[in-house]
Amino acid sequence: METVTQVEIMRSGHLGRWAAVMGAVLLAAGCSQATGLAGVSAQSPATLRPSTAPSSTTVASTGPATSATPSPTAQHQAAEQPPKGDAPVRVPPPKLSKYEYAFPVKGCRTTYQRKLLVLPKTTIWAQQGCAFVAPIGGVVDEVNVQNKWRPATDAGADREGRFVTIIGDDGVRYLGGHLDSVADGIKPGVRVNAGQLLGRVGKSGNARDTGANLYFAISWKTGPAYWWVRRGMVKPWDYLDAWQSGNRTYSPRDETLALRGKLGETPRCAVQCSSKKTPQAHRTKRPKRDDGTVVTVTPSIAPFGQQ
């Protein structure tokens, strides 16, 4: 019995020492929360998120202490993304004049020159038969329904072949040449509207050996004798660019009137003024007859040997 009692006393002593050691460990763990020991979070349980709250059993880490980065929520992501903008507002081009213009070729794909070659005009390339329309409302001025141009003479007044000119409401004259045909009812004095059919693109005049195109020129009103003015005085491509891109109020009126004031209404011709001379038949003098008369023949029409 004594032996049993001593064993129990010894066991109870070990248990006491074990309880004392465990109490010290728990006390150290409680203090480490305030001092931030390695492997133990210094964050108080009240500030922990529910998902990161410690369980009843805490396992110390061997690495340095790190703070957990919260993952972004759907609300945070929505707040960081910029809001989508509204559809762009279409603003019409500024109104530059009280006149409304139309591109002179309608319903066809076109290209045209944007540089000065010989005359201040442009060639608008388009398929044969495309519509040539009035670039502005106005009155028909000149109409030529016959293709009078001949390569042998290359007369300046005939180089555009079939053509139509109008005097626009802006006071400017517009020419469309090299036409295949002139529209029905188009004659001098007829009132037309912007975009109204005046003729069809073709190859008349000195465009006979080129592709179909529209000779387009801007000038001011003169008499038919001053055909070189009609062929073009103002560079047209800036205005064509504007009319084609949607700014239909860009007007050549100011530039045209200023140039007319500088040069006069009927300036002298300066470019491509002369026509080719008509070939003359050679006349040959024959020896005198015995009676003293001289016989002159035209070789192109007189039979060989006939005097």
C-alpha positions as CSV (number, residue, x, y, z in Angstrom):
1,M,0.0,0.0,0.0
2,E,2.8,2.4,0.8
3,T,4.4,1.7,-2.6
4,V,1.1,2.5,-4.4
5,T,0.8,5.7,-2.5
6,Q,4.3,6.8,-3.3
7,V,3.7,6.1,-7.0
8,E,0.5,8.2,-7.0
9,I,2.3,11.1,-5.3
10,M,5.1,10.9,-7.9
11,R,2.5,11.0,-10.7
12,S,0.7,13.9,-9.1
13,G,4.0,15.8,-9.0
14,H,4.7,15.2,-12.6
15,L,1.2,16.3,-13.5
16,G,1.7,19.5,-11.5
17,R,4.9,20.3,-13.3
18,W,3.3,19.5,-16.6
19,A,0.3,21.8,-15.8
20,A,2.8,24.6,-14.8
21,V,4.7,24.3,-18.1
22,M,1.5,24.3,-20.2
23,G,0.3,27.4,-18.3
24,A,3.5,29.2,-19.2
25,V,3.1,28.3,-22.8
26,L,-0.4,29.6,-22.9
27,L,0.6,32.8,-21.2
28,A,3.4,33.4,-23.7
29,A,1.0,32.8,-26.6
30,G,-1.4,35.4,-25.1
31,C,1.4,37.9,-24.8
32,S,2.6,37.2,-28.4
33,Q,-0.6,38.6,-29.9
34,A,0.4,42.1,-28.7
35,T,4.1,41.8,-29.6
36,G,3.7,40.2,-33.0
37,L,5.8,37.1,-32.7
38,A,6.8,35.2,-35.8
39,G,4.1,32.8,-37.0
40,V,1.4,34.5,-34.7
41,S,-0.9,37.2,-36.1
42,A,-0.9,40.5,-34.2
43,Q,-4.4,41.2,-35.4
44,S,-7.1,41.0,-32.7
45,P,-9.9,38.5,-33.2
46,A,-12.4,41.4,-33.4
47,T,-10.7,42.7,-36.6
48,L,-10.4,39.4,-38.4
49,R,-12.6,38.7,-41.4
50,P,-14.9,35.6,-40.8
51,S,-13.0,33.7,-43.6
52,T,-9.7,34.3,-41.9
53,A,-10.6,33.9,-38.2
54,P,-8.3,31.4,-36.4
55,S,-9.7,28.0,-35.5
56,S,-9.6,26.5,-32.0
57,T,-6.2,25.0,-32.8
58,T,-3.4,27.4,-33.8
59,V,-0.4,26.0,-35.7
60,A,2.6,28.2,-35.7
61,S,4.3,28.9,-39.0
62,T,8.0,28.6,-39.6
63,G,8.2,31.5,-42.1
64,P,8.0,35.2,-41.5
65,A,4.7,36.8,-40.7
66,T,2.7,38.0,-43.7
67,S,-0.7,39.8,-43.9
68,A,-3.3,38.3,-46.2
69,T,-4.4,40.3,-49.3
70,P,-8.2,40.3,-49.6
71,S,-9.4,39.2,-53.1
72,P,-11.4,41.9,-55.0
73,T,-15.1,41.5,-54.9
74,A,-17.5,42.1,-57.8
75,Q,-18.4,45.5,-56.4
76,H,-14.8,46.6,-56.3
77,Q,-14.2,45.4,-59.9
78,A,-17.3,47.3,-61.1
79,A,-16.1,50.5,-59.3
80,E,-12.6,50.3,-61.0
81,Q,-13.9,49.9,-64.6
82,P,-14.8,53.2,-66.3
83,P,-18.4,53.6,-67.4
84,K,-19.2,53.1,-71.0
85,G,-19.6,56.3,-73.0
86,D,-22.7,57.2,-75.0
87,A,-22.7,56.9,-78.8
88,P,-20.9,59.8,-80.6
89,V,-23.1,62.7,-81.5
90,R,-23.0,63.5,-85.3
91,V,-22.4,67.2,-85.7
92,P,-23.2,68.6,-89.2
93,P,-20.4,70.4,-91.0
94,P,-20.4,74.2,-90.6
95,K,-22.5,76.2,-93.0
96,L,-20.1,78.2,-95.0
97,S,-22.5,79.9,-97.5
98,K,-26.1,80.2,-98.3
99,Y,-25.7,78.0,-101.4
100,E,-26.1,74.2,-101.6
101,Y,-23.9,72.2,-104.0
102,A,-23.9,68.7,-105.4
103,F,-21.0,66.6,-106.7
104,P,-21.2,66.8,-110.5
105,V,-21.2,63.1,-111.2
106,K,-24.0,61.1,-109.5
107,G,-24.4,57.4,-108.8
108,C,-20.9,56.3,-110.1
109,R,-17.5,55.8,-108.6
110,T,-15.1,58.6,-109.6
111,T,-11.5,59.8,-109.3
112,Y,-10.2,63.2,-110.3
113,Q,-7.0,65.2,-110.5
114,R,-6.1,67.5,-107.6
115,K,-3.3,69.4,-109.3
116,L,-2.8,72.0,-112.0
117,L,-1.7,70.5,-115.3
118,V,-2.4,72.8,-118.3
119,L,-5.5,74.7,-117.3
120,P,-7.2,75.3,-113.9
121,K,-9.7,72.6,-114.5
122,T,-10.0,68.9,-113.6
123,T,-10.8,65.6,-115.3
124,I,-13.3,63.5,-113.4
125,W,-12.9,59.9,-114.5
126,A,-16.0,57.9,-114.5
127,Q,-17.7,55.2,-116.6
128,Q,-19.2,56.1,-119.9
129,G,-22.9,57.0,-119.4
130,C,-22.6,58.1,-115.8
131,A,-24.9,61.1,-114.9
132,F,-23.5,64.6,-115.1
133,V,-25.7,66.7,-112.9
134,A,-26.0,70.4,-112.1
135,P,-23.6,71.2,-109.2
136,I,-26.0,74.0,-108.1
137,G,-29.3,75.4,-109.0
138,G,-29.2,77.9,-111.8
139,V,-29.9,78.6,-115.5
140,V,-28.5,76.8,-118.5
141,D,-26.1,79.1,-120.4
142,E,-24.5,77.2,-123.4
143,V,-25.3,73.9,-124.9
144,N,-23.4,72.1,-127.6
145,V,-25.1,68.8,-128.8
146,Q,-22.7,68.3,-131.7
147,N,-19.2,67.0,-131.5
148,K,-17.4,69.5,-133.7
149,W,-13.8,68.8,-132.7
150,R,-11.4,67.5,-135.3
151,P,-7.9,66.4,-134.6
152,A,-6.6,68.0,-137.8
153,T,-7.5,71.5,-136.5
154,D,-7.9,71.0,-132.8
155,A,-9.9,74.2,-132.5
156,G,-9.9,75.5,-128.9
157,A,-13.7,76.3,-128.9
158,D,-14.4,72.6,-129.9
159,R,-12.1,70.7,-127.6
160,E,-14.8,69.8,-125.0
161,G,-17.0,68.2,-127.7
162,R,-20.5,68.0,-126.4
163,F,-20.9,70.3,-123.3
164,V,-23.3,72.1,-121.1
165,T,-22.6,75.2,-119.0
166,I,-24.9,76.7,-116.4
167,I,-24.8,80.0,-114.5
168,G,-25.4,79.1,-110.9
169,D,-27.4,81.0,-108.4
170,D,-24.0,81.9,-106.9
171,G,-23.1,83.8,-110.0
172,V,-20.5,81.3,-111.1
173,R,-20.3,79.4,-114.4
174,Y,-19.8,75.6,-114.4
175,L,-18.8,73.6,-117.4
176,G,-19.2,69.9,-118.0
177,G,-17.6,68.7,-121.2
178,H,-16.7,65.5,-123.2
179,L,-20.3,64.4,-122.8
180,D,-21.7,61.4,-124.6
181,S,-25.1,63.0,-124.8
182,V,-27.0,66.0,-123.5
183,A,-30.2,65.3,-121.5
184,D,-33.6,66.0,-123.0
185,G,-34.9,69.5,-122.4
186,I,-31.6,71.0,-121.5
187,K,-31.2,74.2,-123.6
188,P,-30.1,77.8,-122.9
189,G,-32.5,79.6,-120.5
190,V,-33.9,76.5,-118.8
191,R,-33.9,76.6,-115.0
192,V,-32.3,73.6,-113.3
193,N,-31.9,72.4,-109.7
194,A,-28.8,71.1,-108.0
195,G,-28.4,67.4,-108.8
196,Q,-30.6,67.6,-111.9
197,L,-29.4,65.5,-114.9
198,L,-27.7,67.6,-117.6
199,G,-26.0,64.9,-119.7
200,R,-24.0,61.7,-119.7
201,V,-20.2,61.2,-119.3
202,G,-18.5,60.3,-122.5
203,K,-15.4,60.7,-124.8
204,S,-16.4,63.5,-127.2
205,G,-14.0,66.3,-128.2
206,N,-10.3,65.7,-127.7
207,A,-11.1,62.9,-125.2
208,R,-11.7,60.6,-128.2
209,D,-8.6,58.5,-127.5
210,T,-8.8,58.5,-123.7
211,G,-11.1,56.9,-121.2
212,A,-14.5,58.3,-120.5
213,N,-14.4,61.4,-118.3
214,L,-16.1,64.7,-117.4
215,Y,-14.2,67.9,-118.2
216,F,-15.2,70.1,-115.2
217,A,-14.4,73.8,-115.0
218,I,-15.3,76.8,-113.0
219,S,-15.3,80.4,-114.4
220,W,-17.7,83.3,-114.9
221,K,-20.1,84.3,-117.7
222,T,-18.7,85.6,-121.0
223,G,-19.8,85.5,-124.6
224,P,-19.2,82.4,-126.7
225,A,-16.3,84.2,-128.4
226,Y,-14.2,84.0,-125.2
227,W,-14.2,80.3,-125.1
228,W,-10.9,80.2,-123.2
229,V,-12.6,81.6,-120.1
230,R,-15.2,78.9,-120.3
231,R,-12.6,76.2,-120.3
232,G,-11.6,77.1,-116.7
233,M,-10.3,79.9,-114.5
234,V,-10.6,78.7,-110.9
235,K,-9.0,75.5,-109.5
236,P,-12.0,73.2,-108.7
237,W,-10.6,70.3,-106.7
238,D,-10.9,71.9,-103.2
239,Y,-14.6,72.5,-103.8
240,L,-15.1,69.0,-105.2
241,D,-13.5,67.5,-102.1
242,A,-15.9,69.4,-99.9
243,W,-19.0,68.5,-101.9
244,Q,-18.0,64.9,-102.0
245,S,-17.2,64.6,-98.3
246,G,-20.5,66.2,-97.2
247,N,-19.8,69.9,-96.8
248,R,-22.2,71.0,-99.5
249,T,-22.0,74.8,-98.6
250,Y,-18.4,75.4,-99.5
251,S,-18.7,77.9,-102.3
252,P,-16.3,79.1,-105.1
253,R,-18.2,82.4,-105.4
254,D,-15.7,84.6,-103.5
255,E,-12.7,83.2,-105.2
256,T,-14.3,83.5,-108.7
257,L,-15.5,87.0,-108.3
258,A,-12.1,88.1,-106.9
259,L,-10.3,86.6,-109.8
260,R,-12.7,88.2,-112.3
261,G,-12.1,91.6,-110.6
262,K,-8.4,91.1,-111.0
263,L,-8.3,89.9,-114.6
264,G,-11.4,91.5,-116.0
265,E,-14.4,89.9,-117.5
266,T,-12.8,89.0,-120.8
267,P,-9.0,88.5,-120.2
268,R,-6.8,87.5,-123.1
269,C,-6.2,83.9,-123.9
270,A,-2.9,82.6,-122.3
271,V,-2.9,78.8,-122.6
272,Q,-3.8,76.6,-125.6
273,C,-5.0,79.5,-127.6
274,S,-4.1,78.7,-131.2
275,S,-5.6,76.0,-133.4
276,K,-3.7,73.9,-135.9
277,K,-3.5,75.4,-139.4
278,T,-5.6,73.7,-142.0
279,P,-3.3,72.0,-144.5
280,Q,-3.3,73.9,-147.8
281,A,-3.1,72.2,-151.2
282,H,0.2,72.8,-152.9
283,R,-0.1,74.7,-156.2
284,T,2.5,74.0,-158.9
285,K,3.4,76.4,-161.7
286,R,3.9,74.8,-165.1
287,P,6.1,76.1,-167.9
288,K,4.6,78.7,-170.2
289,R,2.9,77.7,-173.4
290,D,3.9,79.0,-176.6
291,D,1.0,81.5,-176.4
292,G,2.3,82.9,-173.1
293,T,-0.4,81.5,-170.8
294,V,0.4,79.9,-167.5
295,V,-1.5,76.8,-166.3
296,T,-1.8,76.2,-162.6
297,V,-3.2,72.9,-161.2
298,T,-4.0,71.5,-157.8
299,P,-2.2,68.1,-157.7
300,S,-4.7,66.7,-155.2
301,I,-7.7,67.0,-157.6
302,A,-6.2,67.2,-161.1
303,P,-5.7,64.0,-163.0
304,F,-2.1,63.1,-163.8
305,G,-1.0,64.8,-167.1
306,Q,-4.1,67.0,-167.4
307,Q,-3.5,70.7,-167.8
